[in-house]
């Protein structure tokens, strides 16, 4: 350690400490330490985790293989079930002769079926053995013509497809091939298609070929950017290759999933439940390149360290220079203070700032002795206590002086947003208008902006003072020029002691404004009448018409109620509460129909800025009409599975009904029917069965000669306790209570 000899001739190590405590040295050392720690961490991470990176890359490719396998398996299962379901509607085309009218209808249904983009189907070809006739989405032709001209392939001939009638397989995926149309001896419109055969036991001598777009499926479902992907069947036959390199030699895959390394190539694979094997080929060079040392990385690291050290030095100089200049200027004050921290520059700044703060406190203490300022502060604090339900009064507020609170609620119209003015800023301008007018009559009044849309003025007078009403009328007259941008609700509440009670009374009076977009002054509180609302019969009529999409009757009913409200001059709160109830009922019906309720939710947002009956009628009518259109469109789409379930339950509700039995009649799986029925109707299958049976029982209970137990058995319930419990759950009353309420 070097030392410096003091002027007194003694060696003093404190001079070195004084030098190292400077801001510049400490900043530079701190930056260098941070740089060293970061570089050490980077080097340690690269060395320590080098091998684990390779494991992570392999894990990533394994997970990607699992995901693409899951996607392919789900798609193949969906194509199978969808095509099989579609075939249920084709029993009318299996005669010995061709009905061309029926064929045209079938092609229309086929085009609608192929509009489902999630199936990735290019076409579905319907094969008919008896007639040798083949039908697809755009044409019908003999088998030879179809597969030699329109769906020509070097791998599949017409005889190949004809032989499939004798094969026992009900579902099979064949290798992909290039299909094209022959025009003037030229192949036109080539595309790589994956043929999938689906047969229905209920339609003999007939099967369907689903032509899946193999390249599009791979493009949409793949998880990596590599183009080396293969699909094999259970006989190790190559069904699809993304690389177009033809047949390649693949290793044997003995496990259910994993990877095999052969000739420096990683073969990631997974076998699906359909019997197909999915393979993703990754060269070892691709994985190794991600973990080996890179010259560019080392060079960039060295360059980064050099730049960081240089930047640290320059930044330390830039920070230290102005601080040094401040210190030099402050030292001219010749005020010495003891050290508080280890950095001498900060000690000097601290001491000087302490003097400044002490002087500032003295000034503020002198100003705080001014009674007028303290009184204004007391009123401001009092208003804050009102908002927080605290009724304590400040000693600066006279307790025996009568006062009136004038409340102004500002509502802004859409024109304000067109001129791009902030609502809170606009309220502050209105507060200035209000304050200027009130102080002309009441010079000692105080005006505050309580919220972004609420202004409050304190006037020291009696509620009976006639000048209060004249002042409010003058404010209304001045703000009339701004009526295209906003309107106000104005009220007054007075007292002599309880500020909190007066403020709350004023807020309640604001809720009494009528439903229009004009400024209103509310001073006299009218006696409240019963709130106009829908009767139970009207609610049932409303729900029934909404559910069936009958918008005309719904709009007429809503307009009748709004007409009564307008005639009785209902408050805005009651009118908007009624409108929200209509929108919420509409949203509930739409959701029950499994329709996206976005259009209805948009109406709830519009109601927040609705201020007159014309605008309200437009919002409600538009919402009801758009919802009815969606409901009608849904009703017009006949679903054959749902229609079959409805008819079957209507005819067999009194018998034992199970999901398995109905699924078997439709030749689909139990789980598929359960999921499909829930998605299409919004109800679980068992819940719908119970609702049908209870509705039948309700009709029987209206006949007093029928016993409750007999009605239960006739509706399909063999256990009276189960019947009573389900009846109570769905209707809210027991069977005996229901009968008493309906029968005289």
C-alpha positions in Angstrom: 0.0 0.0 0.0 1.4 3.4 -1.0 1.2 6.2 1.5 1.7 9.9 1.2 3.7 12.0 3.7 1.7 14.7 5.4 2.9 18.3 5.6 3.7 17.6 9.2 6.2 15.0 8.1 4.2 11.9 9.1 3.1 9.1 6.8 -0.7 9.1 6.6 -2.6 6.1 5.1 -5.8 8.2 5.3 -4.8 10.0 2.1 -5.2 6.8 0.1 -8.6 6.1 1.7 -9.6 9.7 0.8 -8.7 9.0 -2.8 -10.5 5.7 -3.1 -13.7 7.1 -1.5 -14.3 9.4 -4.5 -17.4 8.9 -6.6 -15.4 8.3 -9.8 -13.3 5.4 -8.4 -16.3 3.7 -6.8 -18.5 4.0 -9.9 -15.7 2.6 -12.1 -15.0 -0.3 -9.8 -18.7 -1.1 -9.4 -19.2 -1.2 -13.2 -16.1 -3.5 -13.6 -17.3 -5.8 -10.9 -20.7 -6.1 -12.6 -19.1 -6.8 -16.0 -16.8 -9.5 -14.4 -19.7 -11.2 -12.8 -21.8 -11.3 -16.0 -18.8 -12.6 -18.0 -18.2 -15.3 -15.4 -21.8 -16.3 -15.4 -21.9 -16.6 -19.2 -18.8 -18.7 -19.4 -19.9 -20.9 -16.5 -23.4 -21.3 -18.2 -21.9 -22.3 -21.6 -19.4 -24.8 -20.1 -21.8 -26.3 -17.5 -24.9 -26.6 -19.6 -23.3 -27.5 -22.9 -24.4 -31.2 -22.6 -27.8 -30.3 -21.2 -28.5 -28.2 -24.3 -28.2 -31.3 -26.4 -30.7 -33.1 -24.1 -33.0 -30.1 -24.4 -32.8 -30.1 -28.2 -33.7 -33.8 -28.2 -36.5 -33.2 -25.7 -37.8 -30.4 -27.8 -37.9 -32.6 -30.9 -39.5 -35.5 -28.9 -42.2 -33.1 -27.6 -42.7 -31.8 -31.2 -43.1 -35.4 -32.4 -45.8 -36.0 -29.7 -47.7 -32.9 -30.6 -47.7 -33.6 -34.4 -48.7 -37.2 -33.7 -51.6 -36.0 -31.5 -52.7 -33.5 -34.2 -52.6 -36.2 -37.0 -54.4 -38.8 -34.9 -57.1 -36.3 -33.9 -57.5 -35.2 -37.6 -57.8 -38.8 -38.9 -60.3 -39.7 -36.2 -62.3 -36.5 -37.0 -62.3 -37.3 -40.8 -63.4 -40.9 -40.0 -66.3 -39.8 -37.8 -67.4 -36.9 -40.0 -67.4 -38.9 -43.2 -69.2 -41.8 -41.5 -71.8 -39.4 -40.1 -72.2 -37.8 -43.5 -72.8 -41.2 -45.1 -76.0 -41.6 -42.9 -77.7 -39.0 -45.2 -76.8 -40.9 -48.4 -79.0 -43.9 -48.2 -81.2 -42.5 -51.0 -78.6 -43.0 -53.7 -77.9 -46.8 -53.4 -80.5 -48.0 -56.0 -79.6 -49.9 -59.1 -80.3 -46.9 -61.4 -79.0 -43.3 -61.2 -81.4 -40.6 -60.0 -79.8 -37.5 -61.4 -82.0 -35.1 -59.5 -81.0 -36.9 -56.3 -77.4 -36.8 -57.4 -77.5 -33.0 -57.8 -78.9 -32.7 -54.3 -76.2 -35.0 -53.0 -73.5 -32.9 -54.6 -74.9 -29.8 -52.9 -74.7 -31.6 -49.5 -71.2 -32.7 -50.4 -70.0 -29.2 -51.2 -71.5 -28.0 -47.9 -69.7 -30.8 -46.0 -66.4 -30.0 -47.7 -66.7 -26.3 -46.6 -65.4 -27.4 -43.2 -61.8 -26.3 -43.5 -60.7 -28.1 -40.3 -61.0 -31.5 -42.2 -58.5 -30.4 -44.9 -60.4 -32.4 -47.5 -59.9 -31.7 -51.3 -62.9 -33.9 -52.2 -65.0 -36.9 -51.2 -65.7 -39.5 -53.9 -68.7 -41.8 -53.5 -68.3 -45.2 -55.0 -71.5 -47.2 -56.1 -70.9 -50.8 -57.0 -74.2 -51.7 -58.6 -74.3 -48.9 -61.1 -70.5 -48.4 -61.5 -71.3 -44.7 -61.0 -68.9 -42.4 -59.1 -70.0 -39.1 -57.7 -67.9 -36.2 -56.3 -68.5 -32.6 -55.4 -68.5 -31.3 -59.0 -69.5 -34.1 -61.2 -70.6 -37.7 -61.6 -69.1 -40.2 -64.0 -68.4 -43.9 -64.6 -65.7 -45.4 -62.5 -63.2 -45.7 -65.4 -63.8 -42.2 -66.6 -63.5 -40.7 -63.1 -60.1 -42.3 -62.3 -58.6 -42.2 -65.8 -59.5 -38.6 -66.6 -60.5 -36.6 -63.5 -58.5 -38.3 -60.7 -55.7 -39.8 -62.7 -52.8 -41.3 -60.6 -50.0 -43.6 -61.5 -50.5 -45.5 -58.2 -54.3 -45.9 -58.3 -56.4 -47.1 -61.2 -60.1 -47.7 -61.6 -59.7 -51.4 -61.1 -57.8 -50.8 -57.8 -60.8 -48.8 -56.4 -63.2 -51.4 -57.8 -61.3 -54.2 -55.9 -61.9 -52.3 -52.6 -65.6 -53.4 -52.7 -64.4 -57.0 -51.9 -62.0 -55.9 -49.2 -63.1 -56.4 -45.6 -61.6 -53.2 -44.2 -64.1 -50.6 -43.0 -61.5 -47.8 -42.7 -58.1 -47.6 -44.3 -55.5 -44.9 -45.1 -53.6 -45.5 -48.4 -50.3 -44.0 -49.4 -50.4 -40.5 -50.8 -50.1 -40.0 -54.5 -50.1 -37.2 -57.1 -53.6 -36.8 -58.6 -54.3 -34.7 -61.7 -56.9 -34.2 -64.4 -56.1 -35.3 -68.0 -56.8 -32.5 -70.5 -55.5 -32.9 -74.0 -53.2 -35.6 -72.9 -51.7 -33.3 -70.3 -51.8 -33.6 -66.5 -53.4 -30.5 -65.1 -53.8 -29.4 -61.5 -51.5 -31.9 -59.8 -51.8 -32.1 -56.0 -50.6 -34.6 -53.4 -53.7 -36.3 -51.9 -54.0 -38.9 -49.2 -56.9 -41.4 -50.0 -58.9 -42.5 -46.9 -61.6 -45.2 -47.4 -64.7 -45.2 -45.1 -67.4 -47.8 -45.3 -70.8 -47.9 -43.7 -72.3 -51.2 -42.8 -75.8 -49.8 -43.2 -75.2 -49.0 -46.9 -73.9 -52.2 -48.6 -72.1 -52.1 -52.0 -71.2 -48.5 -51.3 -68.2 -46.7 -49.8 -66.6 -43.2 -49.8 -63.0 -42.1 -50.5 -62.0 -39.0 -48.5 -59.2 -37.2 -50.5 -57.2 -35.3 -47.9 -54.8 -32.6 -48.9 -51.6 -34.2 -47.6 -49.3 -31.2 -48.1 -51.7 -28.7 -46.5 -52.2 -31.0 -43.5 -48.5 -31.2 -43.0 -48.1 -27.4 -43.4 -50.8 -26.7 -40.8 -50.0 -29.4 -38.3 -46.2 -29.6 -38.3 -44.3 -28.3 -35.3 -40.8 -27.8 -36.9 -39.4 -26.1 -40.0 -37.7 -29.3 -41.2 -39.0 -30.9 -44.4 -38.1 -34.5 -43.5 -41.3 -36.0 -42.1 -42.7 -39.5 -42.9 -45.8 -41.5 -42.1 -45.8 -45.3 -42.2 -48.7 -47.7 -41.8 -48.7 -50.8 -39.6 -46.9 -52.7 -42.4 -44.0 -50.2 -42.5 -45.3 -49.0 -45.9 -44.6 -45.3 -46.5 -47.9 -43.3 -46.7 -46.5 -39.8 -46.9 -43.2 -38.0 -47.3 -42.7 -34.3 -47.0 -39.3 -34.3 -48.7 -40.5 -35.7 -52.1 -37.3 -37.8 -52.1 -39.2 -41.1 -52.7 -38.8 -44.2 -50.7 -35.9 -44.2 -48.2 -34.4 -46.8 -46.0 -35.7 -46.3 -42.5 -34.5 -48.1 -39.3 -36.8 -50.4 -37.4 -38.9 -48.8 -34.7 -39.6 -51.4 -31.9 -40.8 -49.1 -29.1 -44.1 -47.1 -29.0 -42.1 -43.9 -29.2 -38.6 -42.5 -28.9 -35.7 -41.9 -31.3 -33.1 -44.0 -33.2 -29.6 -42.8 -34.2 -28.3 -44.3 -37.5 -25.6 -43.0 -39.7 -25.4 -39.7 -37.7 -29.1 -39.1 -38.2 -31.7 -38.8 -35.5 -35.1 -40.6 -36.3 -37.7 -39.3 -33.8 -40.9 -41.4 -34.0 -44.2 -42.2 -32.3 -46.9 -44.7 -33.1 -50.5 -43.6 -32.9 -53.6 -45.5 -31.9 -54.7 -45.7 -35.6 -51.7 -48.0 -36.3 -49.7 -45.3 -38.1 -46.1 -44.4 -37.3 -45.0 -40.7 -37.5 -41.3 -40.0 -38.1 -39.3 -36.8 -38.0 -35.7 -37.0 -39.3 -33.1 -34.6 -37.9 -29.4 -34.8 -39.0 -26.9 -34.9 -36.1 -25.2 -31.8 -37.6 -28.4 -29.8 -36.9 -28.3 -30.7 -33.2 -24.5 -30.5 -32.8 -24.4 -27.1 -34.4 -26.5 -25.7 -31.6 -24.0 -26.8 -28.8 -20.5 -26.4 -30.3 -18.3 -23.4 -29.6 -18.6 -20.7 -32.2 -15.7 -18.4 -33.1 -18.1 -15.6 -33.8 -19.5 -16.0 -30.3 -16.1 -15.8 -28.6 -15.1 -12.8 -30.7 -18.4 -11.1 -29.9 -17.9 -11.8 -26.2 -14.4 -10.3 -26.2 -15.7 -7.2 -28.1 -18.6 -6.8 -25.7 -16.3 -6.9 -22.7 -14.0 -4.2 -24.3 -17.0 -2.0 -25.2 -18.5 -2.5 -21.7 -15.2 -1.5 -19.9 -14.8 1.6 -22.2 -18.5 2.6 -21.6 -18.1 2.1 -17.9 -15.1 4.5 -17.8 -16.8 7.1 -20.0 -20.1 6.9 -17.9 -18.1 7.2 -14.7 -16.4 10.3 -16.0 -19.8 11.8 -17.2 -21.4 11.2 -13.8 -18.4 12.4 -11.8 -17.7 15.6 -13.7 -21.0 17.5 -13.0 -20.9 16.2 -9.4 -17.4 17.6 -9.0 -18.5 20.9 -10.4 -21.4 21.1 -7.9 -19.0 20.2 -5.1 -16.5 22.9 -6.1 -19.4 25.5 -6.1 -20.8 24.3 -2.8 -17.3 24.3 -1.1 -17.2 28.1 -1.6 -19.8 28.3 1.1 -17.1 27.3 3.5 -19.4 25.2 5.7 -17.9 22.1 7.2 -20.0 19.2 8.4 -19.1 15.7 9.8 -19.0 12.8 7.4 -22.1 10.6 7.2 -21.4 8.2 4.3 -18.3 6.7 2.8 -18.3 9.0 -0.3 -17.1 12.5 0.5 -19.0 14.1 -2.4 -22.3 12.7 -1.1 -21.5 14.0 2.4 -21.0 17.6 1.1 -24.2 17.4 -1.0 -26.2 16.0 1.9 -25.1 18.8 4.3 -25.9 21.5 1.8 -29.3 20.0 0.9 -30.0 19.7 4.6 -29.5 23.5 4.9 -31.8 24.1 2.0 -34.5 21.8 3.4 -34.2 23.5 6.8 -34.8 26.9 5.2 -37.7 25.5 3.2 -39.3 24.1 6.3 -39.0 27.5 8.0 -40.8 29.2 5.1 -43.6 26.6 5.0 -44.0 26.9 8.8 -44.4 30.7 8.4 -46.9 30.2 5.6 -48.9 27.6 7.6 -49.6 30.2 10.2 -51.9 32.0 7.8 -55.4 31.3 8.9 -57.0 31.6 5.5 -54.8 28.9 4.0 -55.5 26.6 6.9 -59.2 27.1 6.6 -59.1 26.3 2.9 -57.1 23.2 3.7 -59.7 22.2 6.3 -62.5 22.4 3.8 -60.6 20.3 1.3 -59.8 17.7 4.0 -63.5 17.7 5.0 -64.6 16.9 1.5 -62.2 13.9 1.3 -63.6 12.6 4.6 -67.1 12.8 3.0 -66.0 10.6 0.2 -64.5 8.1 2.6 -67.6 8.0 4.9 -65.8 9.8 7.7 -67.9 12.3 9.5 -65.3 14.0 11.7 -65.1 17.8 11.3 -62.0 19.9 11.3 -61.8 22.7 14.0 -61.4 25.2 11.2 -64.9 24.6 9.9 -67.6 26.5 11.8 -70.1 24.0 13.2 -73.0 26.5 13.6 -72.9 28.1 10.1 -75.6 26.9 7.7 -74.4 25.6 4.3 -75.7 24.3 1.0 -73.9 21.7 -1.1 -74.4 22.2 -4.9 -73.6 19.0 -6.8 -73.0 18.9 -10.6 -72.9 15.6 -12.4 -71.5 16.0 -16.0 -72.5 13.6 -18.8 -70.6 13.8 -22.0 -71.9 13.1 -25.5 -70.1 11.5 -28.4 -69.3 14.9 -30.0 -66.8 15.6 -27.3 -64.7 12.6 -28.4 -64.8 13.8 -32.0 -62.9 17.0 -31.0 -60.4 14.8 -29.0 -60.9 16.5 -25.6 -60.3 14.5 -22.4 -63.3 14.3 -20.1 -61.5 15.1 -16.9 -59.9 18.2 -18.5 -63.3 19.2 -19.9 -64.7 18.9 -16.3 -62.0 21.2 -15.0 -63.1 23.9 -17.5 -66.7 23.5 -16.4 -65.6 23.8 -12.8 -64.0 27.2 -13.6 -67.4 28.4 -15.2 -69.3 27.2 -12.2 -66.9 28.8 -9.7 -66.9 32.1 -11.5 -70.7 32.3 -11.5 -71.2 31.2 -7.9 -68.6 33.6 -6.5 -70.4 36.5 -8.1 -73.2 35.9 -5.5 -71.4 34.0 -2.8 -67.9 35.4 -2.5 -66.8 33.0 0.2 -68.0 29.8 -1.6 -65.6 27.0 -2.5 -65.7 24.8 -5.6 -64.0 21.4 -6.0 -63.8 18.8 -8.7 -64.6 15.6 -6.7 -64.4 13.1 -9.6 -63.7 13.3 -13.3 -67.4 13.9 -13.9 -68.5 15.5 -10.6 -68.2 19.0 -9.3 -69.2 20.2 -5.8 -69.6 23.8 -4.5 -70.1 24.9 -0.9 -72.3 27.9 -0.4 -72.8 29.3 3.1 -76.5 30.1 3.1 -79.9 28.6 3.8 -81.7 26.1 1.5 -84.6 28.6 1.4 -82.3 31.3 -0.1 -83.9 32.2 -3.5 -80.5 33.2 -4.9 -79.5 29.5 -5.0 -82.2 28.7 -7.6 -81.3 31.8 -9.6 -77.6 31.0 -9.6 -78.3 27.4 -10.8 -80.5 28.8 -13.6 -77.7 31.2 -14.6 -75.2 28.2 -14.7 -77.6 26.3 -16.9 -78.0 29.3 -19.2 -74.2 29.7 -19.6 -73.6 26.0 -20.3 -76.5 25.9 -22.8 -73.9 26.8 -25.5 -72.1 23.5 -24.8 -75.2 21.3 -24.9 -74.0 19.5 -28.1 -71.0 18.2 -26.1 -72.5 17.6 -22.6 -75.4 18.1 -20.2 -75.6 18.3 -16.4 -77.6 17.0 -13.5 -77.7 19.7 -10.8 -79.0 19.4 -7.3 -78.7 21.0 -3.8 -78.6 19.6 -0.3 -78.2 21.7 2.9 -77.7 21.4 6.6 -75.9 23.0 9.5 -73.7 20.2 10.9 -73.7 16.8 9.2 -71.7 17.3 6.0 -71.6 13.5 5.3 -75.4 13.3 5.4 -75.9 16.3 3.2 -73.4 14.9 0.6 -75.1 11.5 0.6 -78.5 13.2 0.2 -77.2 15.1 -2.8 -75.9 11.9 -4.4 -79.3 10.2 -4.0 -81.0 13.3 -5.5 -78.8 13.0 -8.6 -80.3 9.5 -9.2 -83.7 11.1 -9.7 -82.9 12.7 -13.1 -85.2 11.8 -15.9 -84.2 9.9 -19.0 -83.2 12.6 -21.6 -80.1 14.5 -22.7 -81.0 17.9 -21.4 -79.6 19.6 -18.3 -81.9 19.1 -15.3 -82.0 21.0 -12.0 -83.4 18.7 -9.3 -84.5 20.6 -6.2 -88.0 19.2 -5.3 -87.9 15.4 -4.7 -91.0 13.7 -6.1 -92.6 10.8 -4.2 -91.3 7.6 -5.7 -93.8 5.3 -7.5 -93.6 1.6 -8.2 -91.0 0.8 -10.8 -92.5 -0.3 -14.1 -91.3 -3.9 -14.9 -92.4 -6.9 -16.9 -95.0 -9.2 -15.4 -94.3 -12.9 -15.1 -96.5 -13.6 -18.2 -94.6 -10.9 -20.2 -91.3 -12.4 -19.1 -92.4 -15.8 -20.3 -93.7 -14.3 -23.6 -90.4 -12.5 -24.0 -88.3 -15.5 -23.4 -90.4 -17.7 -25.7 -90.3 -15.3 -28.6 -86.5 -14.7 -28.1 -85.8 -18.4 -28.1 -87.8 -18.9 -31.3 -86.2 -15.8 -33.0 -89.5 -13.9 -33.2 -88.0 -10.4 -33.1 -91.2 -8.6 -34.2 -93.2 -9.5 -31.1 -90.2 -8.9 -28.8 -89.7 -5.4 -30.1 -93.4 -4.6 -29.8 -93.4 -5.7 -26.2 -90.3 -3.7 -25.3 -91.6 -0.6 -27.0 -94.9 -0.9 -25.1 -93.0 -0.8 -21.8 -90.7 2.0 -23.0 -93.8 3.9 -24.0 -95.2 3.6 -20.5 -91.9 4.7 -19.0 -91.7 7.7 -21.3 -95.3 8.7 -20.5 -94.7 8.5 -16.8 -91.3 10.2 -17.2 -89.4 7.5 -15.4 -85.9 8.2 -14.0 -82.8 7.4 -16.1 -81.7 4.8 -13.6 -85.0 2.8 -13.9 -85.1 3.0 -17.7 -81.5 1.8 -18.1 -82.1 -0.9 -15.6 -85.0 -2.2 -17.7 -82.9 -1.9 -20.9 -80.0 -3.9 -19.3 -82.5 -6.6 -18.2 -83.7 -7.0 -21.8 -80.1 -7.2 -23.1 -79.1 -9.7 -20.5 -82.2 -11.9 -21.3 -81.3 -11.7 -25.0 -77.7 -12.7 -24.2 -78.8 -15.6 -22.1 -81.1 -17.0 -24.9 -78.3 -16.5 -27.4 -75.8 -18.4 -25.2 -78.4 -21.2 -24.7 -78.5 -21.6 -28.5 -74.6 -21.8 -28.5 -74.4 -18.6 -30.5 -71.5 -16.1 -30.0 -73.0 -13.3 -27.8 -70.5 -10.6 -29.0 -73.2 -8.5 -30.7 -75.3 -8.5 -27.5 -72.3 -7.6 -25.2 -71.6 -4.7 -27.5 -75.1 -3.4 -26.7 -74.3 -3.3 -22.9 -71.4 -1.0 -23.7 -73.6 1.2 -25.8 -76.1 1.6 -23.0 -73.5 3.3 -20.9 -73.6 6.3 -23.2 -77.3 6.2 -24.0 -79.3 9.3 -22.9 -82.7 9.3 -24.8 -85.5 7.0 -25.8 -84.8 7.2 -29.6 -81.2 6.1 -29.1 -82.3 3.4 -26.6 -85.0 2.1 -29.0 -82.4 1.8 -31.8 -79.9 -0.1 -29.6 -82.5 -2.6 -28.3 -84.2 -3.1 -31.7 -80.8 -3.7 -33.4 -79.7 -6.1 -30.7 -82.9 -8.1 -30.8 -83.1 -8.2 -34.6 -79.5 -9.3 -35.0 -79.9 -12.0 -32.3 -83.1 -13.2 -34.0 -81.3 -13.5 -37.3 -78.6 -15.6 -35.8 -81.2 -17.8 -34.1 -83.2 -18.2 -37.3 -80.1 -19.1 -39.2 -79.3 -21.7 -36.6 -82.8 -23.1 -36.8 -82.7 -23.3 -40.6 -79.5 -25.5 -40.5 -81.0 -29.0 -40.0 -78.7 -31.3 -38.1 -79.5 -34.9 -38.8 -78.0 -36.3 -35.7 -79.8 -33.9 -33.4 -83.0 -34.3 -35.4 -82.9 -38.1 -35.0 -82.3 -37.7 -31.2 -85.2 -35.4 -30.9 -87.6 -37.7 -32.8 -86.4 -40.8 -31.0 -86.9 -39.2 -27.5 -90.3 -37.9 -28.5 -91.4 -41.4 -29.5 -89.7 -43.4 -26.8 -89.6 -41.1 -23.7 -91.6 -43.7 -21.7 -89.1 -46.4 -22.3 -85.6 -47.0 -21.0 -83.3 -44.6 -22.9 -79.5 -44.7 -22.7 -76.8 -42.8 -24.5 -75.2 -46.1 -25.7 -78.5 -47.3 -27.3 -79.0 -44.0 -29.2 -75.4 -43.9 -30.3 -75.6 -47.5 -31.6 -78.7 -46.6 -33.7 -76.7 -43.7 -35.2 -73.6 -46.0 -35.7 -71.4 -43.6 -33.9 -69.5 -43.8 -30.6 -71.1 -42.9 -27.2 -68.5 -40.3 -26.4 -68.9 -38.6 -29.8 -72.7 -38.4 -29.5 -72.4 -36.9 -26.0 -69.9 -34.3 -27.0 -71.7 -33.5 -30.3 -75.1 -33.1 -28.6 -73.7 -30.8 -25.9 -72.0 -28.6 -28.6 -75.1 -28.3 -30.8 -77.8 -27.9 -28.1 -76.0 -26.6 -25.1 -77.6 -29.3 -22.9 -76.2 -32.6 -21.7 -78.0 -35.7 -23.1 -79.3 -36.9 -19.8 -80.6 -33.4 -18.9 -82.5 -33.2 -22.1 -84.1 -36.6 -21.6 -85.3 -35.5 -18.1 -86.7 -32.2 -19.5 -88.7 -34.1 -22.1 -90.1 -36.6 -19.5 -91.0 -33.9 -17.0 -92.8 -31.8 -19.7 -94.8 -34.9 -20.6 -95.5 -35.5 -16.9 -96.7 -31.9 -16.4 -99.3 -32.4 -19.1 -100.5 -35.7 -17.4 -100.7 -34.0 -14.0 -103.2 -31.5 -15.4 -105.7 -34.4 -15.5 -107.0 -34.9 -11.9 -108.0 -38.5 -12.6 -104.4 -39.6 -13.1 -102.4 -40.5 -10.0 -99.0 -38.9 -9.6 -97.4 -42.4 -9.6 -99.1 -43.3 -12.8 -98.0 -40.0 -14.4 -94.4 -40.8 -13.4 -94.5 -44.2 -14.9 -96.1 -42.9 -18.1 -93.3 -40.4 -18.4 -90.6 -43.0 -18.1 -89.9 -42.9 -14.3 -90.1 -46.3 -12.5 -89.0 -44.8 -9.2 -91.4 -42.3 -7.7 -88.6 -40.8 -5.5 -86.4 -40.1 -8.6 -89.4 -38.5 -10.3 -90.2 -36.2 -7.4 -86.6 -35.1 -7.1 -86.2 -34.4 -10.8 -89.6 -32.6 -11.0 -88.6 -30.4 -8.1 -85.2 -29.6 -9.6 -86.6 -28.6 -13.0 -89.8 -26.8 -12.0 -89.1 -25.6 -8.5 -92.1 -27.3 -7.0 -93.2 -30.9 -6.2 -95.7 -32.7 -8.5 -98.5 -32.3 -5.9 -97.7 -28.5 -5.5 -97.7 -28.1 -9.3 -101.1 -29.8 -9.6 -102.6 -27.7 -6.8 -101.3 -24.5 -8.5 -102.8 -25.4 -11.9 -106.1 -27.1 -11.0 -109.0 -25.2 -9.5 
